[in-house]
Amino acid sequence: MGFDIVSFNITYDIFADWGKHGTGTENLAWYPTDFLRDVRTVPCHSHNDYWRRVPLFSALRAGCTGVEADVWLFGNDSELYVGHDRASLTAYRNFQALYVNPLVEILEQNNPQTPFYNASGTRRRGVFNTNPDQTLVLLVDLKTDGTKTLAQVQAQLEPLRSGNWLTYVEGGVVYKRPVTVVGTGRTPFDTLMQNSTYRDIFFDAPLNEFYEDPNVPSTDEEDGPFVYNSTNSFYASVDFMRTIGSVWSNLDRNQLRLIRGQIRGAHKRGLQVRYWNTPAWPVSLRNKIWHTLVAEGADILNVDDLKAATRKRCMSAKTALVTGATGFLGRQVVRAFERGDWNVKGTGYSRADGSTILKIDLAKPNEVEATLDKVKPNVVVHCAANRFPDKCDNDPEGTRALNVTATESLASLCASRDILLIYISTDYVFPGKPGDAPYAADAPQQPTNLYGQTKLDGEHAVLNVFEKANKPRLGIVLRVPVLYGDAEVPAESAVNVLMDSVWKVQEPDATMKMDHWALRYPTNTEDVGRVCHDVAAKYLDTDDRSALPQILQFSSEDKFTKYEICQTFGEIMGLPITGIKPNTEGNDPNATVQRPYDCHLSTAALKQIGVDVSTQDFVGWWRWHVRAFRK
């Protein structure tokens, strides 16, 4: 063999002519397992597959691991016709022509008899060259008399059976093969079970019968034997709309609880969960439900739109876990990842709902470990903290337990699982002396209060743990200043709560002093949430993180004293603040723990890695937020 390679024509001579007759490459362009060689499998089921322009092959090309055929049997005719209803049936579109025979041909091609490979003496390869161990589920929906139609299905599967291509049960043991046939529709379970020694058709079990309370701790004890289990069933399926109900913008708490309970019950029986008749419109709602089902543990998506379902971000969406997810910042971090089409779970304690927000005690490593192994996040954003300086001084032991000890434990668990950890820290790690700001990420730290010290100790714990694990850029510190934004109660924020001060001085003769010395850079929680999302995406999508910084800082450039914030609130609401007296002496009269003068953070590191550091305008946000109070 020989072919000319001319240095300036390599691309043309080799790539353009590869495989063409007479080039010497005609025998190099083909190999036995060429079919579907570049297709990546995706856990989705091609619903009503026979409607597609090219049944079976369209689904396989998209990477679907399941296809569906509705079959009809009439009178003494032994043919199984394929179609959604009687009007759609034709003499030529039958079960063997559309599914059985093509599958046999594909499998024989993927398992060739060559001097290098003995198909009969080695493990049988499935239809997907990139994932040869993946079984293809052929879901057969019986539309006519169950017993008679099932018998004909069994007969017509003989070419697959004789080739040893069918998954089967023998002696109570399941032997996995390239094709797994599942009967649904009018498939009679009792008839399937009549042969107790050998079966190669599995049942589509009723998922709605398997609910188990997801909030009840599981035990090692089995409740079985179960009627439906992995030796007689494969899928556990249910009509989503009929069982879960209509969805408007989001699944509600009860719907999520029902989904979680059904999935738990099915998995306990060793079955794969499939919801069919999920909402198809609007597309944003459809995608959100798909993401939720995948995140909750559904094993396969029942889909009509193959392109949308097999798109990487729909089926392989990343997962984020947010600690302190019911808190002031945590709520916005959760929303930011949800807007980015991530699967998101949160942790909480007193306000955990057990579905979206999982109840765990961060001080108990076993609970944290179990949650990480259950959720399998790509990133953990650690928002949980004792973050009020005055409260920290009142409970130094509890503050250190949460801000340092629990943080170090979480970091160790994340490092051992290759999970990116974003640790939320504070600008109070710096001394804040006049003339020092803005502080670069590597500027000397010198906290002036216990809160700042414990957050700095938490930083060191995170960085040291990941450094020792030789995974330094998987443990990231993000420092932020004082925050404002949507709050359940004003006291959640040291900024929002100043609105109460403005209202208090509207009382006759009411006065108070307000700090007019220390500088603050109030930053919106929604902006911080966005930055957390963008940082996670950046670090996870970068193969070589060696050039990425370990410490990042984010801050608004809007500068105020507490007194100036009160002035702003008064102007926005049209309220006088003559009762609020500015205090310029450097000792905040409303705080037991004194704050630094100016801890303004430099955002240079974020800019360098391409993260948007713009923030919402403080005055503009508050004008919009309190517009209902204007007369």
N, C-alpha and C positions, 0 to 999 in steps of 0.2 A: 504494500500500500504506500502511496506517496501523494502528497499534494503540495502545491506551490504556496509558500508563504513569502509574500513580498512585504518588506517592512512597512511601507506606507499604505498597503492595502489589506492589512490583517483583518480589519473590521469587515471589509467588503467580502474578501475571499473566504473567511471562515464563517462569520455570523450570517451573512446574506445567503451563502450557498450551502450551508450545513444541511446534510441529508439529501441533497439533490443528486440525481443520477449522473455518473461520470465524474464526480468530484473526489471520489475515494472515501467519502464520508457517508455514503448512503446506508451502510450497515452500522454506522455509529450513532445514528439519530433515533434509534428505537431500542427499547428494551422490554422484556416481557411484562413488567408491571407498570407500563407507561400510563395506563388509564387512571385518571384522577390523581396524578402524581403530585400536583401542586396544591391540592385541596386540603384545607385544615378543617378538622371536624369541629362542629358546634352543637351543643345539646339542645337542638330544636327539632320539632316534629312537623313535617310537611302536611298540614291539615288539608283534606280534600285534594290530595296529590294528583289524582286523575284529572283534575280540571286544568292542570298546567299544560302549556303548549307541548312540552315533552315530559310526560309523566315519568316518575322515578329519576330520570337523568337530571332534570332541573334541580331536584332536591339534593341529589348526590353532588352535583357541581357546586351547590351552595354550601355543602358540608353538613347538611342535616343528618342526624343519626337516627331519624325515624320517618317513615312514610306511611300513608294511610290509603287503603283501598276499600270502597264500599262495594260489596258483592251481592248479586242477585241470582237466585236459582228458580227456574220455572218448570213445572210439570215433570215430564220425563226427559227433558233436555239436560244433559250432563254438563253443559257449559256454565261457567260462572261469569256473568256479565258485570262490568264495572261502570258505575255511574252514581250520581247523587240521587236521582229519582228515575222513574220508569221512562219519562220522556227523553232523558239524556242517553239512554242505552242504545248501542249499535251492536251488530253481529260481530264486528271485528275487534271491538275494545273489550277484551276479556282478561281474566285473571292471569292465565298462563302467558299470554302474549305481552301484556304490559309489565308484569312483575316477575313471575317465576322463571321464565326462559331467559330474560335479560340478566337476572341475578346469577343464574347458573353460568352464563357466558362470561360475565365479569369475574366471577370467582375462579373459574377455570383459567382465565387469562392471568389472574394475579397469583395463581399457584401452578406454574408451568412445570412440565417434566423436561428437565434439561440435564446435561452432564454435571451441573453445579448445584442443582436443587431438586430434591425428590419430594414432590408435593404430598405423596401418600405417606411418607415416612417422617414428616416434620409437622410442626404446628400449623394449622390452616390459617392463611392470611385472609383478612376481611376485605371489604370493597375499597377501603381507603388506604392508599399506599403510604401516606404520612402517619397513619395510626392503624396498623394492620390488626391490632388486637381489639379494636372497637367493633362491637356487634351492631348490626343494623336492625332496628326494630321494624318489622312489617306488621302494622296494625290492621287487622282485617275486620271490618264492620259488617256483620251479617244483617242484611236487610229483609231477608225472607225467613221462612220457618227455620228455627234455630238448629234443631237436631239434624234435619236433612241437609241444610246448607253446610253445617259444620262437617258432616261426613264427606261432602264433596270437596271442601277445602282441604281436608286431610288427604284425600286421594290425589288432588292436584299438586300437593306439595311434594310428591314422591321424587321428582328430579332433584330437589334440594336435599331431601332426606337420604336418598341413595348416595349422594355425593358427600355425605357427612357434613353438610353445611348448616344444619339446624341445631340450635341450642336445645338440649333435651334433659329430662329428668329420668333417672333410672336408679332404683333402689333407694329413693329418697335423697339422691345427690344430684345437683344441677351441674351439667357439663356445658360450659359456654362455647358457642360456635359463632361463625361469622354472621348468621342471620337468626334473630329471635322473633318468632311469630306470636302475636298476642291477639286473642279474640275479644271483640267488644260488640256493642249493639245487642243483637238477640242471641249472642253466644250463651248456651246453657252451661252453667258452672257444673251442675251435677253430671251432665254427660261427659264433660271434660275429665272429671274425676273418676269415671268408671274404670279406666285402665290404671290400676295402681302400681304397675311395674314399669311402664314406659309412657312418657308423654313428650311431645314436641310442640304443643300449642299451649300457651299460657293465658291466664285470664286477666282481664282489665277490671280490677277490683274496685268496689265503691268507696271512694275516699271519704264521703260524707259520714260513713259509719265508724271512722277511726279516730274521732276527736279525743284527745287527752289533754287535760288542763296543762298549759305550758308553764304555769307558775308553781306547779307542784313539783318538788325536787324528784328527780329520777332515782331509781334504786337499781341495784345490780340483779335483783330478783326478776325472773321472767314471769309474765302474766299468762303465757301460752299454756298449751298449744293454741295457736290462732287458726281460725278457719281459713283465712286468706294469709298466705305466707309465700316466701320466695320459691318454694317447691311447686306451687300451683299457679301463682300470679306473678306478673312482672310490673305492670303499672298499677297505680291507685289513682283513679281519675274522677273528676266531678265537673259539672256545669258551673262555671264561676258565677255567672249572673244569677242563677237560680239559688245557689248555696250561699255565696258571699254577699250578693246584692249589688245594687247600683252604686256607682262611685261618681262623685261630682268633681271634686278637685283633688282629694286625697283619701286614701283608705282611712276610716276612722278607727278608734282604739278597739272597738268590738270586732270589726272586720279583721284587723291584724291579729287579734287574739285567736279568732277562729282559724285563720290561715296557719298560724303557728301551731295550734293544737292538732289540726289535721295532718300537717307535715310530720309532727312528732309521732303521731300514731302510726302513720304509714312507714316511716323509717324504722320504727320499733319492730315492724313486721318484715323488714327487709325489702320493701317495695319502693319503686320510683314514683315520685309525685308528678301528676300532670293535670293542670287546670285547662279546660277548654271553654270556648265561648267567653273569652275575656274581652273587655271593651276594645273596639278597634278605632274609635274616634272620640274626641280629637286625638291626633297623633301624639301630642305631648302627654296626654293622660295614658294612652296605650303604652308608651315607652316607660312612663313612671311606674305603671303596674308591672310591666316586665321586670324592671329593675328591682322592685320590691319582692316579687316572687323569687327571683334568683337569690337575692340577699337573704330571704327567709329560709331558703333551702330547697325550693322546688327543683326537681332534677332535670326537667325538660320543659321547654316552652312550646305550646301548641300554636302554630303561626300560619297565617295566610301570606303575609308579606315576607318572602324569604330574604330579600336584600336588606330590609330594615332589621330583621331579627338576627341575621348572621353578621351584621356590621359589628366590628370589634367592640365598640363602646357600649353596645346594648347587651351583649352576652358576656363580655369580659370586663365589665365596669370595675374600677378599683373600689376598695372599701376603706372607709375612714371610721375610726372609733374616737369619740370625743369624750374625755373625762370632764366632769362638772357640766354636763350638757344641759342641765336645767338652770344653770346660773346665768348671770348677766351677759358675760362674753360667750359662754358655751352655746347658748341658743343661736347666736348669730354665726358661730363657726359651723354648727350643724347645717344651718340654712345655706351657707356659702357652698358647702360641698354638695348639698342637694341640688342647688342651681347648676352645679358643674356636672350633673348626672352621675354622681358617685352613689354607691350604696353607703348609707350612713347609719351608724348606731351610736347611741350615747350611753354614758353611765351616770348614775345619780344615786341618791340614797333615800332621803325622806320624800322626794317628789318623783321617784321613778315609777313608771307605769307598767313595767315588766314587758313591754313590747318594743317600742322605739327606744325607750330609755331603760336600760338594764340596771337592776338594783345590785350594787356591789359595794363592799367596804374596802376602800383602797388600802387600808391598813392591814388587810388580810391577803397575803400573796396568793394563797390557794384560790380565793375567789377571783382575783385578777387573772391568774393563769387560766382558770377555766373559761373566763370570758374571752380572753385572747384566742384560745383554741377553738372556741365556738364561733366567734365572729370572723376570725382569720383576716384581720385588717392589714392593708398595705401601709397605713400610717395611723399613728395615734397622736392626737393633739391633746396635750395635757394642760387643761384649763383649770382643773380643780386646785384650789389653794385657799388658805386663810389669807385674805388679801387686804384686810383693813388694819392699818398700823396700830390703831388704838386697841382693837380686839386682840391683836397679836401679843401686845404687852400684858394683857389681862390673862392670857393663856399660853405662856411660852412653851410649855411641854407639848400641848396639843398642836400648836403651830409648827413646831419642829417635826412632830410625827407626820404631819400631812405634807408640809412644804419640802422636807428633806428626806426622811426615812422612806415614806411611801413612794416618793419620786425615784429614789435610788433603786427600790425594789422593782418598780415599773420599768425602769431603764434596763435592768438586768434581764427581765422577762422579754422585753422587746428585742434586745440585742441577740439573745439566744435564738430568736425566731426570724431574724433579718427584717424586723419591722422598723420603718422610719418613725422616729419619735420627735415631735416638735414640742419643746418645753416652753411654756409661756412664762416669761420673767418680767422684770420691772426696771424702770429707769432709776429706782431708788437704790440700785447697787452702787451708784456713784455718789460722791460727797456733795455735789451741787454747790460748790463754792462760787461766789461771784467771780466772773471772768473766765471760768473754766469751760463752760459750754460753748458749742455743742460737743458732746462726748462721742468719740469714735468707738467702735465696738471693742477695740483692744486697749482703750484708755484705762489707767489704773482705777480699780474699784475700791471704794471705802464707804460702805453703808453707814448711815447715821442712826439707824433704828433697827429693831429686831426683825421687822418685816423684811427690810432690804437685805439683812444678813442671812436670813433663812432662804430667801430666793437665790442669793448668790451661792450659798452652800448647795442648793438644789442644782444650780448650773454646774458646779464642780462635780457633783455626783453623776449627772448625766454624761458629761464629757469624759470623765474618768472611766465610767463603765464601758462606754463604746470604744474608748481608746484601748483598754485592756482586751476587749474582744476583737481588736484589729478591724473595727468597723466605724472609724471616727466620723465619717460624714453621714451616718445614719442617726446620729444623735445631735439634734439641732436646738439651739437656744434662740428664741425670739423675744426681745425686750420691747415692751410697750409702756407708754405713760398712763396718766389718769384717763379713764374712759367715760364716754357718755353714749346715749343711744336709747333705743326702745327698752323701757324698764317696766317690770310688773308693779313695782313700788319705787318711788323716788329714792329710797334709802339704799337701793342696789348700787347706786352710783354716787361718788363724791361730788359729781357735777350736777346730776339731776336733782339731788337733794337740796341744792341751793334755791331751787324754785320754791320750796317750802318756806325758806327764809324770806323770800320776797313777799309771799302771802302773809306771813306772820306779822310783818311790820305794817300791814294794812289795818291792823287793829289800832284803836285809839291809844296814843301815848306809848306804843310798842317800839322799843329800840334794841339794837344789838350791835356788837362790834364784829367786823369782818376783816380777815387778813388781806392786806393790800401791799404785801412785801414779796412773798414767794411767787415765782413765775411757774405757770402750768401750761401745758400744751394739750388740751383736751382732744382726744381722738375717738372717732366714732367706732363702735363695736362692729358695725357692718363692714367698715373698711378693714378692720383687723381680721375678720372672718375671711374676706376676699384674699388678703395677703397670705393667710394660712393655707388656703386652697392653692394659690399660685406657687407658693414655696414647695408644697407637697408635690405638685405636678412637676415642677422643675427638677427636684432632687430625684424623684422616682423615674423620670424620663431620661436622666443623664447616666450613661453607662460608666463614665469615668468621673467620679465625684471629687477627685483629689484636689481640683482647683476651686471647689466650692467652699465658701466660708462655713465655719461651725457656729458662729455667733452672728445673728442678724438683728437689726433694730428698725422699728417702724414708729413714726410719730407724725402728727400734724404739725404745720408751721404756725397755726393760730396760737397767739400768745396772750394769756390773761392772768391776772390775779383773781382770787376768789371774789374780791370786791367788784372787779370789772365784769366778772360773769354775772353777778347780781345786777349791775347796771344794765347789761345787755338784756337780761330777762325783763327788767322793768320797762325798758324802751320797747321791746317787742310786744308786751302785753298792755302797754299804756298805763303802767302802775308806777306811782312815785316810790322811791326808796330812801326818802329823807330819814327814815328811822334806822337805816343801816349806816353805821359810822366806820370809815376806813381806819384800819390799824396798820401803821407802817413801822412798827417797832421790831418786827421779826419774831414775834412770839404769837402764834395763832391762838386767839382767845377761845376758839371753839374746839381745840384739839388738845388731848393729853400728851400726845407724842408729836414732837415738832418735826416738820418736814424740811428738806433741804431748800436752798434758795432757787437754784436753776439746774435741773437735770436734763436739759434738752438733748435729745438723741439724734445723732447723725444717721441718715438713712443711706449712706454711700454704698454699703455692702449690698443692700437690696437692689439699688440702681445698677450696680456692676453685673449682677446676674440677670438683669432684664425684667425685674418685677416692678410693676407700676406702683409708685409710692404716692400718687395723688390721693387727696382726702376730700371728704365733703366739707363744704364751707360751714363753719360752726354757726354763724348767725343765720345763714340761709336755712340750715336744717331746722333750727329751733323756730324760725318764723313759720315754716311749714307745719312743724309738729304741734305748735300751740295755737294754730289759727282758729280753732274752735272756741278759744277763750276770748277772742277779740270781740268787742261790742261794736 
